[in-house]
C-alpha cells in the first residue's frame, strides 16, 4: 500500500513563527530551498523526508506533531456544522473542507464559532418568552461549550499543569504517600482537613481555613478532591496564566475552565505522566490493574489515558467518551481521527450504549467508520452512588478506543480476529453527516445525499439514499 503523503503547511508555519525564524533562515536550517519551503507551507507540496529528519535532528521537534488530529477535528466539526439545514443548498465538497482545514485552520475555527453564535441566537429566539427583555440575551457560545472546545483543541493535554502535577507527586510512591504529601502542603498553608457527613464532595471555608471532605465518598474520590484543593491554593498563578492564554469570552467560561484545570492537576498528580505512561505500556493498558496501582477509578484511568499526548513522549492516541443513559455525550475527547458529534448523541451502533445492559462488564467492539478507518473500542458502565440509602445513583457509560494498528498494545484485543472484515461493525458520527445508505438505525436522512421515495415499497428505511 502506498504511504500517505503528509501535508502540514499550517504546522510548519506555526513552528517557524514560534522559533522567530524567517522563511529564509528556516529553509537553510532544514536544508531545502526557499521556494520549496514556501510550497510546503502553502500545502502545494507534501513535507519531505529530509524536512522531517531535519526537524527532529536540528530542532528536537517531535515529528508526530505534524500529523496531529487538528485537521481531522476541524473537518469533522465543519461537516457537522454544514449538516445544519441552513446550509442545505450550498454544501461544499469534502475536498474543499480538507483544503480549508489544512491551509486556513484559523478561518475554519472562525466559521465554527460563527455557527455556534448562530445556534445560540436561534435557540434564544425559539424561547423568546425567556430571552425577551434580558440585557444578557446576546449571541455568544455557551461557557460550557467554550471550555470543552479549549481542552479539545489542546489535545486534552495541558503541558505546564501536567508537569507541575508530576513534580508535586515526584516523591509519592503510593496513593497513601500522595495523600500525606497533600495534607502536609495544606497544613503548611494553615488549612485543616476534616471528614464529615456531607452531600457535597468538598467544601472549603477560606475564612476559617477548614477543608471538609465527604466521608461518604470513595477513598480515591477523597484523594482527588484533596488534590484539587491543593491545586486551587498552590497553583493559582500557573492556572491563571493558562486562563489568560485561553482568552475566554466570558467570566463564566473562565471560572469553569479554572475548575477544569484544577481537576486536570489532581488527575495528573494521582497518575503522574512518566510513571503512568510506563505502567500503561507494561500492563498493556489494562484499566483494572492501572486503577489498583494508582488508586483510581476505571473512568479516571480511561480519561488519563486519553491525555497522554506530551510532545516527545506520546502514548497511544486514544478516544475517550462518556455518555449518560439518554445517550447524551457528557465528556468527549479524541486524539484519533474519530471525532464525536458536537450536538446530540453518539452513533446508536456504538457499543458504549450497550454497556448499560451489562453492568460491571467490559464490552469489546471492532468498528469501522465511513472513511474506512478501523478501531477497537472498549465500553463499560460506571455508577456513582450517593453514599446512603435512597440517594440517587448517577449512571454513565464510558468508551475508550484507538485505531486498530495499535491493537497489539491493548490486552483487550487478545483473542479478537483483527483480519476478518466482517468482524468490524459499521459506526458513524452523526446521522446527518453519515454517508451509509443502508443503516437500519438511521434516525434522519443524510443532508449531503438525494433521496428516492416510493410509496409502493418499504425497505429498512422509508426512503432510499442515492
C-alpha positions in Angstrom: 0.0 0.0 0.0 1.4 3.4 -0.9 2.2 5.6 2.1 0.0 8.7 2.6 1.6 12.0 1.8 2.0 14.4 4.7 0.7 17.9 4.1 1.3 20.1 7.2 1.8 23.7 6.0 0.0 25.3 8.9 2.0 23.3 11.4 5.3 24.3 9.7 4.3 28.0 9.7 3.4 27.7 13.4 6.7 26.1 14.3 8.7 28.7 12.3 6.8 31.5 13.9 7.3 30.0 17.4 11.0 30.0 16.8 11.0 33.6 15.4 12.7 32.5 12.1 12.3 33.9 8.7 11.4 31.6 5.8 14.9 32.0 4.5 16.6 31.1 7.8 14.2 28.2 8.4 14.8 26.8 4.9 18.6 27.0 5.4 18.3 25.1 8.7 16.1 22.5 7.1 18.4 22.0 4.1 15.8 23.0 1.5 15.4 25.9 -0.9 13.3 28.9 0.0 10.7 28.2 -2.8 10.4 24.6 -1.7 9.7 25.6 1.9 7.2 28.2 0.7 5.4 25.5 -1.3 5.3 23.2 1.7 4.0 25.9 4.0 1.2 26.5 1.5 0.5 22.8 1.1 1.4 22.8 -2.6 3.9 20.1 -1.8 4.0 17.4 0.9 6.5 17.6 3.7 9.6 15.7 2.5 11.6 13.1 4.5 14.5 15.4 4.5 12.4 18.1 6.4 11.0 15.5 8.8 14.5 14.4 9.7 15.8 17.9 10.0 13.0 18.9 12.3 13.9 16.1 14.6 17.7 16.5 14.5 18.1 20.3 14.2 15.3 21.4 16.5 14.4 18.3 18.5 10.8 18.5 17.4 8.5 15.6 17.9 7.6 15.0 14.3 4.3 13.4 15.3 3.1 16.9 15.9 3.0 17.3 12.1 0.3 14.7 11.8 -1.8 15.6 14.8 -5.5 15.3 14.7 -6.2 19.1 14.4 -7.2 18.9 10.7 -9.4 15.9 11.2 -11.1 17.6 14.2 -11.8 20.7 12.1 -13.1 18.7 9.1 -15.4 16.8 11.4 -16.6 19.9 13.1 -17.2 21.7 9.8 -19.1 18.8 8.4 -21.4 18.7 11.4 -21.9 22.5 11.1 -22.7 22.2 7.4 -25.3 19.5 8.3 -27.4 22.3 9.6 -30.4 22.7 7.3 -29.5 26.3 6.8 -26.7 25.1 4.5 -28.8 22.6 2.6 -28.5 24.4 -0.7 -24.7 25.1 -0.5 -22.7 22.3 1.0 -19.1 22.4 -0.2 -17.4 19.2 -1.2 -15.2 17.3 1.3 -12.1 18.2 -0.7 -12.7 21.9 0.0 -13.1 21.3 3.7 -9.8 19.4 3.7 -8.1 22.3 2.0 -9.6 24.8 4.4 -8.6 22.8 7.5 -5.0 22.4 6.2 -4.4 25.8 4.7 -6.6 28.1 6.8 -7.3 26.5 10.2 -8.0 29.9 11.8 -10.7 30.6 9.2 -12.2 27.1 9.9 -12.3 27.8 13.6 -13.9 31.2 13.0 -16.6 29.6 10.8 -17.4 27.0 13.5 -17.5 29.8 16.2 -19.8 31.8 13.9 -22.2 28.9 13.6 -22.1 28.4 17.4 -23.2 32.0 17.7 -25.9 31.5 15.2 -27.2 28.4 17.1 -27.2 30.4 20.4 -29.3 33.2 18.7 -31.6 30.7 17.1 -32.2 28.9 20.4 -32.9 32.2 22.2 -35.4 33.2 19.6 -37.1 29.8 19.9 -37.7 30.6 23.6 -38.4 34.3 23.2 -40.6 34.4 26.3 -37.5 33.7 28.4 -35.0 35.9 26.5 -37.2 38.9 25.9 -36.1 41.9 27.9 -32.9 40.3 29.3 -29.9 42.5 28.9 -27.6 39.4 28.7 -29.6 37.9 25.8 -26.7 38.3 23.4 -25.0 36.0 21.0 -22.1 34.0 22.3 -21.0 30.5 22.8 -22.2 28.8 26.0 -19.4 28.8 28.6 -19.6 25.0 28.9 -19.0 24.5 25.1 -16.3 27.1 25.1 -14.3 25.3 27.8 -14.9 21.9 26.2 -13.5 23.2 22.9 -10.5 24.7 24.7 -9.5 21.3 26.0 -10.5 19.6 22.8 -8.1 21.7 20.7 -5.3 21.4 23.2 -5.4 17.6 22.6 -6.7 17.4 26.2 -3.1 17.8 27.3 -2.0 21.0 29.2 1.8 20.7 29.4 2.6 23.3 32.2 -0.1 22.0 34.5 0.7 18.3 33.8 4.4 18.8 34.6 3.6 20.8 37.7 1.5 17.9 38.9 4.2 15.4 38.1 6.7 17.4 40.1 4.3 17.6 43.1 3.9 13.8 43.1 7.6 13.0 42.5 8.3 11.6 45.9 4.9 9.8 46.4 5.3 6.1 45.6 1.8 5.1 46.7 -1.7 6.8 46.9 -1.2 7.0 50.6 2.1 8.8 50.2 0.3 11.3 47.9 -2.4 11.8 50.4 0.2 12.6 53.1 2.0 15.0 50.8 -1.2 16.8 50.0 -2.1 17.0 53.8 1.4 18.4 54.5 1.1 21.1 51.8 -2.3 22.1 53.1 -1.2 22.2 56.7 1.7 24.4 55.7 -0.9 26.8 54.3 -2.8 26.8 57.6 -5.6 24.5 56.2 -7.1 21.8 58.4 -8.9 18.8 56.8 -12.0 17.1 58.2 -14.1 14.2 57.1 -17.8 15.0 57.5 -21.2 13.5 56.6 -21.7 15.9 53.6 -23.7 15.8 50.4 -21.1 17.8 48.5 -17.8 16.1 47.9 -15.8 19.0 49.1 -16.4 22.3 50.9 -13.6 24.8 51.7 -14.1 27.7 54.1 -11.4 30.2 53.3 -12.3 32.3 56.3 -11.6 29.5 58.8 -9.1 27.5 56.7 -11.2 24.3 57.1 -11.5 21.9 54.2 -14.3 19.4 54.7 -14.5 16.2 52.6 -17.4 13.9 52.3 -17.0 10.8 54.4 -19.4 9.1 52.1 -17.1 9.4 49.1 -14.8 6.6 48.0 -11.1 6.9 49.1 -10.0 7.6 45.5 -12.6 10.4 45.3 -11.5 11.9 48.6 -7.9 11.9 47.4 -8.8 13.5 44.1 -10.8 16.3 45.9 -7.9 16.8 48.3 -5.5 17.4 45.4 -8.0 19.6 43.6 -8.0 21.9 46.6 -4.2 21.8 46.6 -4.2 22.9 43.0 -6.5 25.8 43.7 -4.4 27.0 46.6 -0.8 26.3 45.4 -1.0 26.5 41.6 -3.2 29.6 41.3 -0.6 31.7 39.3 0.0 28.9 36.9 -3.7 28.3 36.3 -4.4 32.0 35.9 -1.6 32.3 33.3 -3.1 29.4 31.4 -6.5 31.0 31.6 -5.1 34.3 30.3 -3.6 32.4 27.3 -7.0 30.8 26.5 -8.8 34.2 26.2 -12.3 33.0 27.2 -15.2 35.2 26.1 -17.0 35.2 29.5 -16.2 35.2 33.2 -18.4 32.1 33.5 -16.3 30.2 30.9 -13.1 31.2 32.7 -14.5 30.1 36.1 -15.5 26.7 34.6 -12.1 26.3 33.0 -10.3 27.1 36.3 -12.1 24.2 37.9 -11.3 22.1 34.9 -7.6 22.9 35.2 -7.6 22.1 38.9 -9.2 18.8 38.1 -6.6 18.2 35.5 -3.8 18.9 38.1 -5.5 16.4 40.5 -5.7 13.7 37.9 -2.1 14.3 36.7 -0.8 14.2 40.3 -2.6 10.9 41.1 -1.3 9.4 37.8 2.0 11.2 37.0 2.8 11.3 33.3 6.1 9.3 33.3 5.1 6.6 35.8 1.6 6.2 34.5 2.7 6.0 30.8 5.3 3.4 31.6 2.8 1.4 33.7 0.2 1.6 30.9 2.7 0.2 28.4 3.9 -2.6 30.8 0.3 -3.7 31.6 -0.9 -3.3 28.0 -3.4 -0.6 29.1 -5.3 -2.9 31.5 -7.6 -0.5 33.2 -8.3 -2.6 36.3 -4.6 -3.2 37.0 -3.8 0.5 36.5 -6.7 1.5 38.7 -5.4 -0.7 41.6 -1.8 0.5 41.1 -2.7 4.2 41.2 -5.7 4.0 43.5 -8.2 5.4 41.0 -11.5 4.5 39.3 -11.7 3.0 35.9 -13.2 6.2 34.5 -10.2 8.2 35.8 -7.8 5.8 34.3 -9.5 5.9 30.9 -9.7 9.7 30.9 -6.0 9.9 31.8 -5.0 7.5 29.0 -6.6 10.0 26.6 -4.4 12.8 27.8 -1.0 11.1 27.1 0.0 13.5 24.3 3.2 15.1 25.7 5.5 16.0 22.8 8.4 13.6 22.6 6.7 11.1 24.9 3.3 10.5 23.4 1.3 7.4 24.3 -1.2 5.5 22.2 -3.7 8.0 20.7 -7.0 7.1 22.3 -10.5 8.5 22.1 -12.5 8.7 25.3 -16.2 9.5 25.7 -18.8 9.4 28.5 -22.5 9.2 27.8 -25.5 9.3 30.1 -28.5 7.0 29.9 -30.2 9.3 27.4 -27.2 8.9 25.1 -26.0 12.4 25.5 -22.3 12.9 25.4 -21.1 14.5 28.7 -17.3 14.1 28.2 -15.5 13.7 24.9 -12.0 13.8 23.6 -10.2 12.2 20.6 -6.5 12.1 19.8 -7.5 9.8 16.9 -9.2 10.6 13.5 -12.5 9.6 15.1 -14.4 12.7 16.2 -17.6 12.9 18.2 -20.8 14.8 17.4 -20.8 18.3 18.9 -24.5 18.3 19.1 -26.8 15.4 20.1 -25.7 11.9 20.9 -23.3 9.3 19.7 -24.0 6.7 16.9 -26.5 4.1 18.3 -24.5 1.3 16.8 -21.6 2.0 19.1 -21.0 -0.4 21.9 -20.9 2.4 24.5 -24.8 2.4 24.5 -24.9 -1.4 25.2 -22.7 -1.1 28.3 -25.8 -0.1 30.4 -27.3 -3.6 29.6 -24.3 -5.5 31.0 -23.3 -3.7 34.3 -19.8 -4.5 35.6 -18.5 -6.0 32.3 -16.2 -4.7 29.6 -17.6 -4.8 26.1 -15.2 -5.0 23.2 -16.1 -3.9 19.7 -14.3 -3.8 16.4 -15.7 -0.9 14.4 -15.2 0.9 11.1 -16.2 4.4 10.3 -17.4 5.6 6.9 -13.9 6.8 5.9 -12.7 3.2 6.2 -10.6 3.6 9.4 -10.9 0.7 11.8 -10.9 0.9 15.6 -11.1 -1.2 18.7 -13.5 0.2 21.2 -13.9 -0.8 24.9 -17.0 0.2 26.8 -18.2 -0.2 30.4 -20.9 1.3 32.6 -19.8 3.3 35.6 -22.1 4.1 38.5 -21.6 6.9 41.1 -23.7 6.1 44.2 -24.8 8.8 46.5 -23.4 7.2 49.6 -26.5 6.5 51.6 -29.8 4.6 51.2 -32.2 6.4 49.0 -29.6 8.7 47.4 -29.8 8.9 43.6 -27.3 6.8 41.7 -25.7 8.5 38.7 -25.1 6.1 35.8 -22.9 6.6 32.9 -21.1 4.6 30.3 -17.6 5.2 29.1 -15.8 4.2 25.9 -12.1 4.1 25.3 -10.5 3.1 22.0 -7.8 3.5 19.4 -7.1 2.7 15.8 -6.6 -1.0 15.0 -3.0 -0.5 14.2 -2.3 0.0 18.0 -4.4 -3.1 19.0 -1.3 -5.2 19.9 -0.7 -2.7 22.8 -4.1 -3.5 24.3 -4.8 -6.6 26.4 -8.4 -6.2 25.3 -7.5 -7.1 21.7 -6.4 -10.6 22.6 -8.5 -13.2 21.0 -10.2 -10.9 18.5 -9.9 -11.7 14.8 -8.5 -8.4 13.5 -8.1 -9.6 9.9 -11.7 -10.5 9.3 -13.5 -7.7 7.6 -16.9 -9.0 8.8 -15.9 -8.6 12.4 -15.9 -4.8 12.1 -19.3 -3.2 12.8 -20.2 0.0 10.8 -20.5 3.1 13.0 -20.6 6.8 12.3 -20.5 10.2 14.0 -23.9 11.7 13.3 -26.8 10.6 11.1 -26.9 13.9 9.4 -23.3 13.6 8.1 -23.0 9.8 7.9 -22.9 8.5 4.3 -24.1 5.0 4.9 -27.1 4.3 2.8 -28.4 1.1 4.4 -28.0 1.7 8.1 -31.0 0.2 9.9 -30.6 2.6 12.9 -30.6 5.8 10.9 -32.8 8.5 12.6 -32.7 11.2 9.9 -31.5 11.3 6.2 -28.0 12.5 5.4 -28.2 16.1 4.2 -25.5 15.6 1.5 -27.4 12.9 -0.4 -30.5 12.9 -2.5 -33.4 10.6 -1.5 -35.8 8.4 -3.5 -39.2 7.8 -2.0 -41.5 5.1 -3.3 -44.9 4.9 -1.8 -45.4 1.3 -3.1 -42.3 -0.2 -1.5 -40.9 -0.2 2.0 -37.5 -1.3 2.9 -35.5 -0.8 6.2 -36.0 2.9 5.8 -39.0 4.7 4.3 -36.7 6.2 1.6 -33.6 5.2 -0.4 -30.4 7.2 -0.2 -28.9 7.8 -3.6 
